[in-house]
Amino acid sequence: MAQKVKNIKLYKNDLPINIKFKGSIALDTETMGLNISNDRLCLIQISDGSGDSYIVQFLKNCYDAPNLKKILDDESILKIFHYARFDVAIIKKNLGIMCKPIYCTKIASKLARTFTDRHGLKDLCKDLLKIDLNKQSQTSDWGNENLTENQLVYAANDVLYLHEIKNKLDKIIEREGKQHLAKACFKFLETRAEFDLLGWQDKDIFEHK
């Protein structure tokens, strides 16, 4: 089954003040590359699980987004990511907000689906939801001010299914008695992001060296 996008709403530099969320939101980012030190944040995508996606496009160095920051800083809202480690760090660097509490579907998948080594978002959508996610725009120019329709659909799809994936993974984690491990990993992501921002991406403080 192919993915379906209900409604994509694109905003420049911030969300409107009237947009509110509660409970949980799915989040993702698009950047110029994967180097936290050098590559700038271009987009933040949000979904509340309803089928709508809200995309904030940042013009270069325009990160004064008070309405978005208020949402990201609200600890009553669970933030669901896929590979939260990168997104949390890049948001902290550019917006100054440490997103919490955090849920990471990649970590949850590694804990729950020990029968496979395929934990990418495309794999989870296919295996858990029977959705064939198109990832062709993954390496496109996200810094372009005029995003294409394909780019917007790609960005939206990165958040639209995270609530459903979380629900599927939670059932397996609970069945296997790994809730405490999941919670501990999600909590540690805040610290892991701080290490990455210090330039420790490739260092393991726990290793014997």
Backbone as JSON Lines, residues from 0, in Angstrom:
{"i":0,"aa":"M","n":[0.85,-1.2,0.0],"ca":[0.0,0.0,0.0],"c":[0.88,1.25,0.0]}
{"i":1,"aa":"A","n":[0.6,2.18,-0.86],"ca":[1.37,3.43,-0.92],"c":[0.91,4.38,0.17]}
{"i":2,"aa":"Q","n":[1.8,5.31,0.53],"ca":[1.49,6.27,1.57],"c":[0.48,7.3,1.09]}
{"i":3,"aa":"K","n":[-0.29,7.87,2.0],"ca":[-1.25,8.9,1.67],"c":[-1.03,10.11,2.59]}
{"i":4,"aa":"V","n":[-0.93,11.27,1.99],"ca":[-0.77,12.5,2.75],"c":[-2.1,13.24,2.78]}
{"i":5,"aa":"K","n":[-2.61,13.47,3.96],"ca":[-3.92,14.14,4.09],"c":[-3.82,15.63,3.83]}
{"i":6,"aa":"N","n":[-2.89,16.28,4.51],"ca":[-2.8,17.73,4.4],"c":[-1.42,18.18,4.85]}
{"i":7,"aa":"I","n":[-0.73,18.92,4.0],"ca":[0.59,19.46,4.32],"c":[0.47,20.96,4.46]}
{"i":8,"aa":"K","n":[0.91,21.47,5.61],"ca":[0.85,22.91,5.87],"c":[2.28,23.42,6.04]}
{"i":9,"aa":"L","n":[2.68,24.34,5.18],"ca":[4.05,24.85,5.17],"c":[4.07,26.27,5.72]}
{"i":10,"aa":"Y","n":[4.99,26.51,6.67],"ca":[5.15,27.83,7.28],"c":[6.61,28.24,7.21]}
{"i":11,"aa":"K","n":[6.85,29.55,7.21],"ca":[8.2,30.09,7.18],"c":[8.64,30.52,8.57]}
{"i":12,"aa":"N","n":[9.69,29.92,9.08],"ca":[10.41,30.34,10.29],"c":[9.7,30.1,11.62]}
{"i":13,"aa":"D","n":[8.4,29.87,11.63],"ca":[7.7,29.61,12.89],"c":[6.3,29.08,12.59]}
{"i":14,"aa":"L","n":[5.68,28.48,13.6],"ca":[4.28,28.1,13.51],"c":[3.39,29.27,13.9]}
{"i":15,"aa":"P","n":[2.19,29.35,13.35],"ca":[1.24,30.37,13.81],"c":[0.9,30.17,15.28]}
{"i":16,"aa":"I","n":[0.58,31.23,15.97],"ca":[0.33,31.18,17.41],"c":[-0.91,30.35,17.75]}
{"i":17,"aa":"N","n":[-1.82,30.21,16.8],"ca":[-3.07,29.49,17.1],"c":[-2.94,27.97,16.99]}
{"i":18,"aa":"I","n":[-1.81,27.46,16.53],"ca":[-1.63,26.02,16.42],"c":[-1.17,25.47,17.77]}
{"i":19,"aa":"K","n":[-1.94,24.53,18.29],"ca":[-1.65,23.93,19.59],"c":[-1.59,22.41,19.46]}
{"i":20,"aa":"F","n":[-0.8,21.79,20.3],"ca":[-0.73,20.33,20.36],"c":[-0.82,19.88,21.8]}
{"i":21,"aa":"K","n":[-1.28,18.66,22.0],"ca":[-1.26,18.07,23.34],"c":[-1.1,16.56,23.22]}
{"i":22,"aa":"G","n":[-0.64,15.94,24.28],"ca":[-0.47,14.49,24.28],"c":[0.86,14.08,23.7]}
{"i":23,"aa":"S","n":[0.94,14.0,22.38],"ca":[2.19,13.59,21.73],"c":[2.24,14.15,20.32]}
{"i":24,"aa":"I","n":[3.45,14.39,19.84],"ca":[3.67,14.81,18.46],"c":[4.83,14.03,17.89]}
{"i":25,"aa":"A","n":[4.76,13.76,16.59],"ca":[5.89,13.17,15.87],"c":[6.71,14.3,15.27]}
{"i":26,"aa":"L","n":[8.02,14.16,15.34],"ca":[8.93,15.22,14.89],"c":[10.03,14.65,14.01]}
{"i":27,"aa":"D","n":[10.48,15.46,13.06],"ca":[11.64,15.11,12.25],"c":[12.28,16.41,11.79]}
{"i":28,"aa":"T","n":[13.51,16.32,11.32],"ca":[14.2,17.49,10.79],"c":[14.8,17.15,9.43]}
{"i":29,"aa":"E","n":[15.0,18.17,8.63],"ca":[15.78,18.06,7.41],"c":[16.89,19.09,7.49]}
{"i":30,"aa":"T","n":[18.09,18.69,7.13],"ca":[19.27,19.54,7.23],"c":[20.05,19.5,5.92]}
{"i":31,"aa":"M","n":[21.05,20.36,5.8],"ca":[21.87,20.37,4.61],"c":[22.76,19.13,4.52]}
{"i":32,"aa":"G","n":[22.97,18.47,5.64],"ca":[23.78,17.25,5.68],"c":[23.68,16.66,7.07]}
{"i":33,"aa":"L","n":[24.55,15.71,7.38],"ca":[24.46,15.0,8.65],"c":[25.59,15.37,9.62]}
{"i":34,"aa":"N","n":[26.27,16.48,9.35],"ca":[27.3,16.96,10.26],"c":[26.69,18.02,11.17]}
{"i":35,"aa":"I","n":[26.55,17.69,12.44],"ca":[25.89,18.61,13.38],"c":[26.62,19.93,13.49]}
{"i":36,"aa":"S","n":[27.94,19.9,13.37],"ca":[28.74,21.11,13.53],"c":[28.62,22.06,12.34]}
{"i":37,"aa":"N","n":[28.5,21.51,11.13],"ca":[28.6,22.34,9.93],"c":[27.29,22.5,9.16]}
{"i":38,"aa":"D","n":[26.39,21.54,9.22],"ca":[25.21,21.56,8.36],"c":[24.02,22.2,9.06]}
{"i":39,"aa":"R","n":[23.38,23.13,8.37],"ca":[22.33,23.9,9.01],"c":[20.98,23.19,8.97]}
{"i":40,"aa":"L","n":[20.15,23.55,9.93],"ca":[18.78,23.05,10.03],"c":[17.92,23.8,9.01]}
{"i":41,"aa":"C","n":[17.18,23.04,8.2],"ca":[16.35,23.64,7.16],"c":[14.86,23.51,7.44]}
{"i":42,"aa":"L","n":[14.42,22.35,7.95],"ca":[13.01,22.11,8.21],"c":[12.82,21.39,9.53]}
{"i":43,"aa":"I","n":[11.68,21.64,10.16],"ca":[11.17,20.79,11.23],"c":[9.75,20.4,10.84]}
{"i":44,"aa":"Q","n":[9.48,19.09,10.85],"ca":[8.16,18.59,10.52],"c":[7.48,18.07,11.78]}
{"i":45,"aa":"I","n":[6.17,18.29,11.88],"ca":[5.39,17.87,13.04],"c":[4.11,17.21,12.57]}
{"i":46,"aa":"S","n":[3.72,16.12,13.24],"ca":[2.41,15.52,13.04],"c":[1.84,15.16,14.4]}
{"i":47,"aa":"D","n":[0.52,15.33,14.55],"ca":[-0.14,14.92,15.8],"c":[-0.82,13.57,15.65]}
{"i":48,"aa":"G","n":[-0.55,12.89,14.53],"ca":[-1.12,11.56,14.31],"c":[-2.46,11.58,13.61]}
{"i":49,"aa":"S","n":[-2.94,12.76,13.23],"ca":[-4.27,12.87,12.62],"c":[-4.23,12.72,11.1]}
{"i":50,"aa":"G","n":[-3.04,12.72,10.52],"ca":[-2.91,12.69,9.08],"c":[-2.45,14.0,8.49]}
{"i":51,"aa":"D","n":[-2.45,15.05,9.31],"ca":[-1.93,16.35,8.88],"c":[-0.45,16.46,9.24]}
{"i":52,"aa":"S","n":[0.28,17.23,8.46],"ca":[1.68,17.52,8.8],"c":[1.91,19.02,8.73]}
{"i":53,"aa":"Y","n":[2.69,19.5,9.67],"ca":[3.01,20.92,9.78],"c":[4.52,21.06,9.57]}
{"i":54,"aa":"I","n":[4.91,21.78,8.53],"ca":[6.32,21.91,8.19],"c":[6.76,23.35,8.38]}
{"i":55,"aa":"V","n":[7.79,23.54,9.19],"ca":[8.38,24.86,9.39],"c":[9.68,24.91,8.6]}
{"i":56,"aa":"Q","n":[9.74,25.81,7.64],"ca":[10.95,26.0,6.83],"c":[11.71,27.2,7.36]}
{"i":57,"aa":"F","n":[12.98,26.98,7.68],"ca":[13.8,28.05,8.22],"c":[14.65,28.67,7.11]}
{"i":58,"aa":"L","n":[14.51,29.97,6.91],"ca":[15.45,30.67,6.06],"c":[16.78,30.73,6.8]}
{"i":59,"aa":"K","n":[17.87,30.92,6.1],"ca":[19.2,30.8,6.69],"c":[19.35,31.69,7.91]}
{"i":60,"aa":"N","n":[19.7,31.05,9.03],"ca":[19.98,31.73,10.31],"c":[18.76,32.39,10.93]}
{"i":61,"aa":"C","n":[17.56,31.99,10.53],"ca":[16.34,32.56,11.1],"c":[15.69,31.54,12.03]}
{"i":62,"aa":"Y","n":[16.19,31.47,13.27],"ca":[15.7,30.44,14.2],"c":[14.97,31.03,15.4]}
{"i":63,"aa":"D","n":[14.56,32.29,15.28],"ca":[13.78,32.89,16.36],"c":[12.32,32.52,16.14]}
{"i":64,"aa":"A","n":[11.93,31.37,16.68],"ca":[10.61,30.79,16.44],"c":[9.89,30.58,17.77]}
{"i":65,"aa":"P","n":[9.38,31.64,18.38],"ca":[8.83,31.54,19.74],"c":[7.66,30.57,19.87]}
{"i":66,"aa":"N","n":[6.78,30.5,18.89],"ca":[5.63,29.6,19.0],"c":[6.07,28.13,18.9]}
{"i":67,"aa":"L","n":[6.96,27.84,17.97],"ca":[7.48,26.48,17.84],"c":[8.29,26.09,19.08]}
{"i":68,"aa":"K","n":[9.11,27.01,19.57],"ca":[9.93,26.72,20.75],"c":[9.05,26.42,21.97]}
{"i":69,"aa":"K","n":[7.94,27.13,22.1],"ca":[7.04,26.88,23.22],"c":[6.49,25.46,23.18]}
{"i":70,"aa":"I","n":[6.17,24.98,21.99],"ca":[5.67,23.61,21.83],"c":[6.77,22.59,22.15]}
{"i":71,"aa":"L","n":[7.96,22.82,21.61],"ca":[9.06,21.89,21.82],"c":[9.52,21.85,23.27]}
{"i":72,"aa":"D","n":[9.31,22.96,23.98],"ca":[9.75,23.06,25.37],"c":[8.68,22.57,26.36]}
{"i":73,"aa":"D","n":[7.53,22.18,25.86],"ca":[6.41,21.74,26.71],"c":[6.61,20.27,27.09]}
{"i":74,"aa":"E","n":[6.97,20.01,28.34],"ca":[7.26,18.64,28.78],"c":[6.01,17.79,28.99]}
{"i":75,"aa":"S","n":[4.83,18.39,28.8],"ca":[3.62,17.58,28.86],"c":[3.33,16.91,27.51]}
{"i":76,"aa":"I","n":[4.11,17.26,26.5],"ca":[3.95,16.69,25.16],"c":[5.09,15.71,24.89]}
{"i":77,"aa":"L","n":[4.76,14.47,24.59],"ca":[5.77,13.47,24.22],"c":[6.23,13.74,22.79]}
{"i":78,"aa":"K","n":[7.56,13.74,22.59],"ca":[8.11,13.96,21.25],"c":[8.59,12.63,20.68]}
{"i":79,"aa":"I","n":[7.95,12.21,19.58],"ca":[8.27,10.93,18.95],"c":[9.15,11.19,17.74]}
{"i":80,"aa":"F","n":[10.32,10.57,17.71],"ca":[11.26,10.71,16.6],"c":[11.59,9.33,16.04]}
{"i":81,"aa":"H","n":[12.17,9.33,14.85],"ca":[12.88,8.16,14.36],"c":[14.35,8.56,14.24]}
{"i":82,"aa":"Y","n":[15.2,7.89,15.0],"ca":[16.6,8.28,15.21],"c":[16.65,9.65,15.87]}
{"i":83,"aa":"A","n":[16.15,9.7,17.09],"ca":[16.04,10.94,17.85],"c":[17.4,11.58,18.13]}
{"i":84,"aa":"R","n":[18.42,10.77,18.22],"ca":[19.74,11.29,18.59],"c":[20.16,12.48,17.74]}
{"i":85,"aa":"F","n":[20.02,12.37,16.44],"ca":[20.42,13.46,15.55],"c":[19.47,14.64,15.65]}
{"i":86,"aa":"D","n":[18.17,14.37,15.57],"ca":[17.18,15.45,15.57],"c":[17.22,16.26,16.86]}
{"i":87,"aa":"V","n":[17.33,15.58,17.98],"ca":[17.36,16.28,19.27],"c":[18.59,17.2,19.36]}
{"i":88,"aa":"A","n":[19.72,16.71,18.88],"ca":[20.95,17.51,18.93],"c":[20.86,18.73,18.0]}
{"i":89,"aa":"I","n":[20.35,18.53,16.78],"ca":[20.31,19.65,15.83],"c":[19.28,20.69,16.26]}
{"i":90,"aa":"I","n":[18.2,20.26,16.91],"ca":[17.22,21.22,17.44],"c":[17.82,22.0,18.61]}
{"i":91,"aa":"K","n":[18.55,21.3,19.48],"ca":[19.18,21.98,20.62],"c":[20.2,23.01,20.13]}
{"i":92,"aa":"K","n":[20.97,22.65,19.12],"ca":[22.0,23.56,18.62],"c":[21.38,24.82,18.02]}
{"i":93,"aa":"N","n":[20.31,24.68,17.25],"ca":[19.78,25.81,16.5],"c":[18.67,26.57,17.21]}
{"i":94,"aa":"L","n":[17.84,25.87,17.99],"ca":[16.73,26.54,18.65],"c":[16.94,26.68,20.15]}
{"i":95,"aa":"G","n":[17.98,26.01,20.68],"ca":[18.28,26.13,22.1],"c":[17.32,25.38,23.0]}
{"i":96,"aa":"I","n":[16.56,24.42,22.44],"ca":[15.58,23.66,23.2],"c":[16.0,22.2,23.27]}
{"i":97,"aa":"M","n":[16.02,21.63,24.47],"ca":[16.24,20.19,24.62],"c":[14.87,19.51,24.67]}
{"i":98,"aa":"C","n":[14.5,18.87,23.58],"ca":[13.2,18.22,23.5],"c":[13.1,17.09,24.52]}
{"i":99,"aa":"K","n":[12.06,17.09,25.31],"ca":[11.79,16.01,26.25],"c":[10.35,16.13,26.73]}
{"i":100,"aa":"P","n":[9.77,14.99,27.08],"ca":[10.29,13.63,26.99],"c":[10.38,13.14,25.54]}
{"i":101,"aa":"I","n":[11.21,12.12,25.33],"ca":[11.54,11.63,23.99],"c":[11.12,10.18,23.84]}
{"i":102,"aa":"Y","n":[10.65,9.84,22.66],"ca":[10.45,8.44,22.25],"c":[11.12,8.28,20.89]}
{"i":103,"aa":"C","n":[11.95,7.26,20.74],"ca":[12.66,7.02,19.48],"c":[12.23,5.68,18.9]}
{"i":104,"aa":"T","n":[11.63,5.7,17.71],"ca":[11.16,4.46,17.11],"c":[12.3,3.57,16.63]}
{"i":105,"aa":"K","n":[13.47,4.14,16.32],"ca":[14.6,3.31,15.93],"c":[15.11,2.51,17.13]}
{"i":106,"aa":"I","n":[15.25,3.16,18.27],"ca":[15.67,2.45,19.47],"c":[14.62,1.43,19.88]}
{"i":107,"aa":"A","n":[13.35,1.82,19.83],"ca":[12.27,0.89,20.18],"c":[12.29,-0.32,19.27]}
{"i":108,"aa":"S","n":[12.54,-0.11,17.99],"ca":[12.6,-1.23,17.05],"c":[13.75,-2.17,17.37]}
{"i":109,"aa":"K","n":[14.91,-1.6,17.72],"ca":[16.06,-2.45,18.05],"c":[15.8,-3.27,19.31]}
{"i":110,"aa":"L","n":[15.05,-2.73,20.24],"ca":[14.7,-3.48,21.45],"c":[13.63,-4.53,21.17]}
{"i":111,"aa":"A","n":[12.67,-4.17,20.32],"ca":[11.51,-5.05,20.09],"c":[11.76,-6.08,19.01]}
{"i":112,"aa":"R","n":[12.39,-5.67,17.92],"ca":[12.5,-6.52,16.74],"c":[13.91,-7.09,16.63]}
{"i":113,"aa":"T","n":[14.29,-7.89,17.62],"ca":[15.63,-8.46,17.66],"c":[15.83,-9.56,16.62]}
{"i":114,"aa":"F","n":[14.79,-9.91,15.9],"ca":[14.86,-10.94,14.86],"c":[15.34,-10.37,13.52]}
{"i":115,"aa":"T","n":[15.61,-9.04,13.47],"ca":[16.06,-8.41,12.23],"c":[17.06,-7.32,12.53]}
{"i":116,"aa":"D","n":[17.85,-6.97,11.51],"ca":[18.77,-5.84,11.65],"c":[18.3,-4.66,10.8]}
{"i":117,"aa":"R","n":[17.05,-4.69,10.36],"ca":[16.5,-3.65,9.5],"c":[15.55,-2.77,10.34]}
{"i":118,"aa":"H","n":[16.06,-1.6,10.73],"ca":[15.31,-0.73,11.63],"c":[15.1,0.68,11.06]}
{"i":119,"aa":"G","n":[15.29,0.84,9.76],"ca":[15.04,2.13,9.13],"c":[13.54,2.43,9.09]}
{"i":120,"aa":"L","n":[13.22,3.7,8.87],"ca":[11.8,4.09,8.83],"c":[11.07,3.38,7.69]}
{"i":121,"aa":"K","n":[11.72,3.27,6.55],"ca":[11.1,2.57,5.41],"c":[10.8,1.12,5.78]}
{"i":122,"aa":"D","n":[11.73,0.47,6.49],"ca":[11.53,-0.92,6.91],"c":[10.37,-1.04,7.88]}
{"i":123,"aa":"L","n":[10.3,-0.12,8.84],"ca":[9.23,-0.18,9.83],"c":[7.86,0.05,9.19]}
{"i":124,"aa":"C","n":[7.79,1.02,8.26],"ca":[6.52,1.26,7.58],"c":[6.08,0.03,6.8]}
{"i":125,"aa":"K","n":[7.02,-0.61,6.13],"ca":[6.69,-1.78,5.32],"c":[6.31,-2.97,6.18]}
{"i":126,"aa":"D","n":[7.11,-3.25,7.22],"ca":[6.9,-4.45,8.03],"c":[5.71,-4.32,8.97]}
{"i":127,"aa":"L","n":[5.54,-3.15,9.57],"ca":[4.5,-2.99,10.6],"c":[3.18,-2.44,10.05]}
{"i":128,"aa":"L","n":[3.26,-1.6,9.01],"ca":[2.06,-0.92,8.52],"c":[1.68,-1.3,7.09]}
{"i":129,"aa":"K","n":[2.55,-2.09,6.43],"ca":[2.32,-2.49,5.03],"c":[2.25,-1.26,4.12]}
{"i":130,"aa":"I","n":[3.07,-0.27,4.41],"ca":[3.14,0.96,3.62],"c":[4.51,1.04,2.96]}
{"i":131,"aa":"D","n":[4.51,1.3,1.67],"ca":[5.76,1.41,0.91],"c":[6.16,2.88,0.86]}
{"i":132,"aa":"L","n":[7.12,3.26,1.69],"ca":[7.52,4.66,1.83],"c":[8.54,5.01,0.75]}
{"i":133,"aa":"N","n":[8.29,6.1,0.06],"ca":[9.19,6.58,-0.99],"c":[10.27,7.47,-0.37]}
{"i":134,"aa":"K","n":[11.54,7.04,-0.47],"ca":[12.64,7.8,0.14],"c":[13.54,8.46,-0.91]}
{"i":135,"aa":"Q","n":[13.04,8.67,-2.12],"ca":[13.88,9.18,-3.2],"c":[14.37,10.61,-2.97]}
{"i":136,"aa":"S","n":[13.65,11.4,-2.2],"ca":[14.06,12.8,-2.0],"c":[14.96,12.98,-0.77]}
{"i":137,"aa":"Q","n":[15.44,11.89,-0.21],"ca":[16.19,11.95,1.05],"c":[17.42,12.85,0.95]}
{"i":138,"aa":"T","n":[18.12,12.8,-0.18],"ca":[19.38,13.54,-0.31],"c":[19.24,14.79,-1.16]}
{"i":139,"aa":"S","n":[18.06,15.37,-1.25],"ca":[17.86,16.57,-2.06],"c":[18.32,17.82,-1.31]}
{"i":140,"aa":"D","n":[18.28,18.96,-1.98],"ca":[18.74,20.23,-1.41],"c":[17.63,20.83,-0.54]}
{"i":141,"aa":"W","n":[17.73,20.61,0.76],"ca":[16.7,21.11,1.69],"c":[16.87,22.59,1.99]}
{"i":142,"aa":"G","n":[17.97,23.18,1.57],"ca":[18.18,24.6,1.8],"c":[17.55,25.49,0.74]}
{"i":143,"aa":"N","n":[17.02,24.89,-0.31],"ca":[16.36,25.65,-1.38],"c":[15.1,26.31,-0.84]}
{"i":144,"aa":"E","n":[14.95,27.59,-1.05],"ca":[13.79,28.3,-0.52],"c":[12.48,27.82,-1.14]}
{"i":145,"aa":"N","n":[12.54,27.37,-2.38],"ca":[11.35,26.89,-3.08],"c":[11.36,25.36,-3.15]}
{"i":146,"aa":"L","n":[10.77,24.74,-2.17],"ca":[10.76,23.28,-2.09],"c":[9.79,22.7,-3.11]}
{"i":147,"aa":"T","n":[10.14,21.55,-3.66],"ca":[9.27,20.89,-4.62],"c":[8.16,20.14,-3.89]}
{"i":148,"aa":"E","n":[7.13,19.76,-4.64],"ca":[6.05,18.97,-4.07],"c":[6.57,17.63,-3.56]}
{"i":149,"aa":"N","n":[7.5,17.03,-4.31],"ca":[8.06,15.75,-3.88],"c":[8.81,15.89,-2.56]}
{"i":150,"aa":"Q","n":[9.53,17.0,-2.39],"ca":[10.24,17.23,-1.13],"c":[9.26,17.37,0.03]}
{"i":151,"aa":"L","n":[8.19,18.12,-0.18],"ca":[7.2,18.33,0.88],"c":[6.52,17.01,1.26]}
{"i":152,"aa":"V","n":[6.19,16.2,0.27],"ca":[5.56,14.9,0.56],"c":[6.54,14.01,1.32]}
{"i":153,"aa":"Y","n":[7.8,13.99,0.89],"ca":[8.81,13.21,1.59],"c":[8.93,13.65,3.06]}
{"i":154,"aa":"A","n":[9.04,14.96,3.27],"ca":[9.2,15.48,4.62],"c":[7.99,15.14,5.49]}
{"i":155,"aa":"A","n":[6.8,15.27,4.91],"ca":[5.58,14.95,5.66],"c":[5.52,13.48,6.03]}
{"i":156,"aa":"N","n":[5.89,12.61,5.1],"ca":[5.81,11.18,5.36],"c":[6.75,10.72,6.46]}
{"i":157,"aa":"D","n":[7.8,11.48,6.72],"ca":[8.74,11.11,7.78],"c":[8.13,11.24,9.17]}
{"i":158,"aa":"V","n":[6.99,11.92,9.3],"ca":[6.35,12.04,10.61],"c":[4.95,11.44,10.66]}
{"i":159,"aa":"L","n":[4.31,11.26,9.52],"ca":[2.9,10.88,9.5],"c":[2.62,9.51,10.12]}
{"i":160,"aa":"Y","n":[3.6,8.62,10.12],"ca":[3.35,7.24,10.55],"c":[3.99,6.88,11.89]}
{"i":161,"aa":"L","n":[4.66,7.84,12.52],"ca":[5.4,7.51,13.74],"c":[4.5,7.14,14.9]}
{"i":162,"aa":"H","n":[3.31,7.74,15.0],"ca":[2.39,7.36,16.07],"c":[1.96,5.89,15.93]}
{"i":163,"aa":"E","n":[1.62,5.49,14.71],"ca":[1.2,4.11,14.48],"c":[2.34,3.14,14.75]}
{"i":164,"aa":"I","n":[3.53,3.51,14.3],"ca":[4.69,2.64,14.53],"c":[4.96,2.51,16.02]}
{"i":165,"aa":"K","n":[4.89,3.62,16.74],"ca":[5.09,3.58,18.2],"c":[4.11,2.6,18.85]}
{"i":166,"aa":"N","n":[2.85,2.68,18.47],"ca":[1.84,1.79,19.08],"c":[2.16,0.33,18.82]}
{"i":167,"aa":"K","n":[2.6,0.01,17.6],"ca":[2.95,-1.37,17.26],"c":[4.16,-1.85,18.08]}
{"i":168,"aa":"L","n":[5.18,-1.01,18.16],"ca":[6.4,-1.38,18.87],"c":[6.16,-1.49,20.37]}
{"i":169,"aa":"D","n":[5.32,-0.6,20.92],"ca":[5.03,-0.65,22.36],"c":[4.42,-1.99,22.77]}
{"i":170,"aa":"K","n":[3.58,-2.54,21.92],"ca":[2.96,-3.83,22.23],"c":[4.0,-4.94,22.33]}
{"i":171,"aa":"I","n":[4.98,-4.92,21.44],"ca":[6.04,-5.94,21.48],"c":[6.94,-5.72,22.69]}
{"i":172,"aa":"I","n":[7.31,-4.46,22.94],"ca":[8.17,-4.16,24.08],"c":[7.51,-4.57,25.38]}
{"i":173,"aa":"E","n":[6.22,-4.29,25.51],"ca":[5.51,-4.69,26.73],"c":[5.42,-6.2,26.84]}
{"i":174,"aa":"R","n":[5.13,-6.86,25.73],"ca":[5.04,-8.33,25.74],"c":[6.36,-8.97,26.17]}
{"i":175,"aa":"E","n":[7.49,-8.37,25.76],"ca":[8.8,-8.93,26.06],"c":[9.39,-8.39,27.36]}
{"i":176,"aa":"G","n":[8.65,-7.54,28.07],"ca":[9.1,-7.03,29.37],"c":[10.3,-6.1,29.29]}
{"i":177,"aa":"K","n":[10.36,-5.27,28.25],"ca":[11.51,-4.4,28.06],"c":[11.17,-2.91,28.24]}
{"i":178,"aa":"Q","n":[10.04,-2.63,28.9],"ca":[9.64,-1.23,29.05],"c":[10.69,-0.42,29.79]}
{"i":179,"aa":"H","n":[11.29,-1.01,30.84],"ca":[12.27,-0.27,31.64],"c":[13.52,0.06,30.83]}
{"i":180,"aa":"L","n":[13.92,-0.85,29.94],"ca":[15.07,-0.58,29.08],"c":[14.77,0.53,28.08]}
{"i":181,"aa":"A","n":[13.57,0.5,27.52],"ca":[13.18,1.53,26.56],"c":[13.18,2.9,27.23]}
{"i":182,"aa":"K","n":[12.58,3.0,28.4],"ca":[12.5,4.28,29.11],"c":[13.9,4.8,29.44]}
{"i":183,"aa":"A","n":[14.8,3.91,29.86],"ca":[16.16,4.33,30.2],"c":[16.91,4.82,28.96]}
{"i":184,"aa":"C","n":[16.73,4.14,27.84],"ca":[17.38,4.57,26.59],"c":[16.86,5.92,26.13]}
{"i":185,"aa":"F","n":[15.55,6.1,26.19],"ca":[14.96,7.37,25.76],"c":[15.45,8.53,26.64]}
{"i":186,"aa":"K","n":[15.55,8.29,27.92],"ca":[16.02,9.32,28.83],"c":[17.48,9.68,28.55]}
{"i":187,"aa":"F","n":[18.29,8.67,28.23],"ca":[19.71,8.9,27.98],"c":[19.95,9.69,26.69]}
{"i":188,"aa":"L","n":[18.99,9.71,25.81],"ca":[19.15,10.45,24.56],"c":[19.47,11.92,24.79]}
{"i":189,"aa":"E","n":[18.94,12.5,25.86],"ca":[19.25,13.89,26.17],"c":[20.76,14.05,26.38]}
{"i":190,"aa":"T","n":[21.34,13.13,27.15],"ca":[22.78,13.18,27.42],"c":[23.59,12.86,26.18]}
{"i":191,"aa":"R","n":[23.13,11.87,25.4],"ca":[23.83,11.49,24.19],"c":[23.89,12.67,23.21]}
{"i":192,"aa":"A","n":[22.8,13.42,23.11],"ca":[22.77,14.6,22.25],"c":[23.77,15.65,22.72]}
{"i":193,"aa":"E","n":[23.88,15.83,24.04],"ca":[24.84,16.79,24.58],"c":[26.27,16.37,24.23]}
{"i":194,"aa":"F","n":[26.57,15.07,24.31],"ca":[27.9,14.58,23.91],"c":[28.16,14.88,22.43]}
{"i":195,"aa":"D","n":[27.15,14.64,21.58],"ca":[27.32,14.9,20.16],"c":[27.6,16.37,19.88]}
{"i":196,"aa":"L","n":[26.94,17.24,20.62],"ca":[27.15,18.68,20.43],"c":[28.55,19.11,20.89]}
{"i":197,"aa":"L","n":[29.15,18.33,21.77],"ca":[30.52,18.6,22.21],"c":[31.56,18.02,21.26]}
{"i":198,"aa":"G","n":[31.1,17.33,20.2],"ca":[32.01,16.74,19.24],"c":[32.39,15.31,19.54]}
{"i":199,"aa":"W","n":[31.61,14.65,20.38],"ca":[31.91,13.28,20.79],"c":[31.08,12.25,20.02]}
{"i":200,"aa":"Q","n":[30.73,12.55,18.77],"ca":[29.87,11.64,18.03],"c":[30.45,10.24,17.91]}
{"i":201,"aa":"D","n":[31.76,10.13,17.76],"ca":[32.39,8.84,17.52],"c":[33.09,8.29,18.76]}
{"i":202,"aa":"K","n":[32.83,8.89,19.91],"ca":[33.46,8.42,21.14],"c":[32.45,7.73,22.03]}
{"i":203,"aa":"D","n":[32.85,6.62,22.65],"ca":[32.0,5.88,23.57],"c":[32.62,5.99,24.96]}
{"i":204,"aa":"I","n":[32.0,6.78,25.82],"ca":[32.55,7.03,27.15],"c":[32.59,5.77,27.99]}
{"i":205,"aa":"F","n":[31.82,4.75,27.6],"ca":[31.74,3.51,28.38],"c":[32.76,2.47,27.93]}
{"i":206,"aa":"E","n":[33.44,2.7,26.81],"ca":[34.34,1.67,26.34],"c":[35.63,1.63,27.17]}
{"i":207,"aa":"H","n":[36.34,0.48,27.12],"ca":[37.52,0.26,27.95],"c":[38.76,0.72,27.17]}
{"i":208,"aa":"K","n":[38.99,2.03,27.18],"ca":[40.19,2.58,26.53],"c":[40.68,3.78,27.29]}
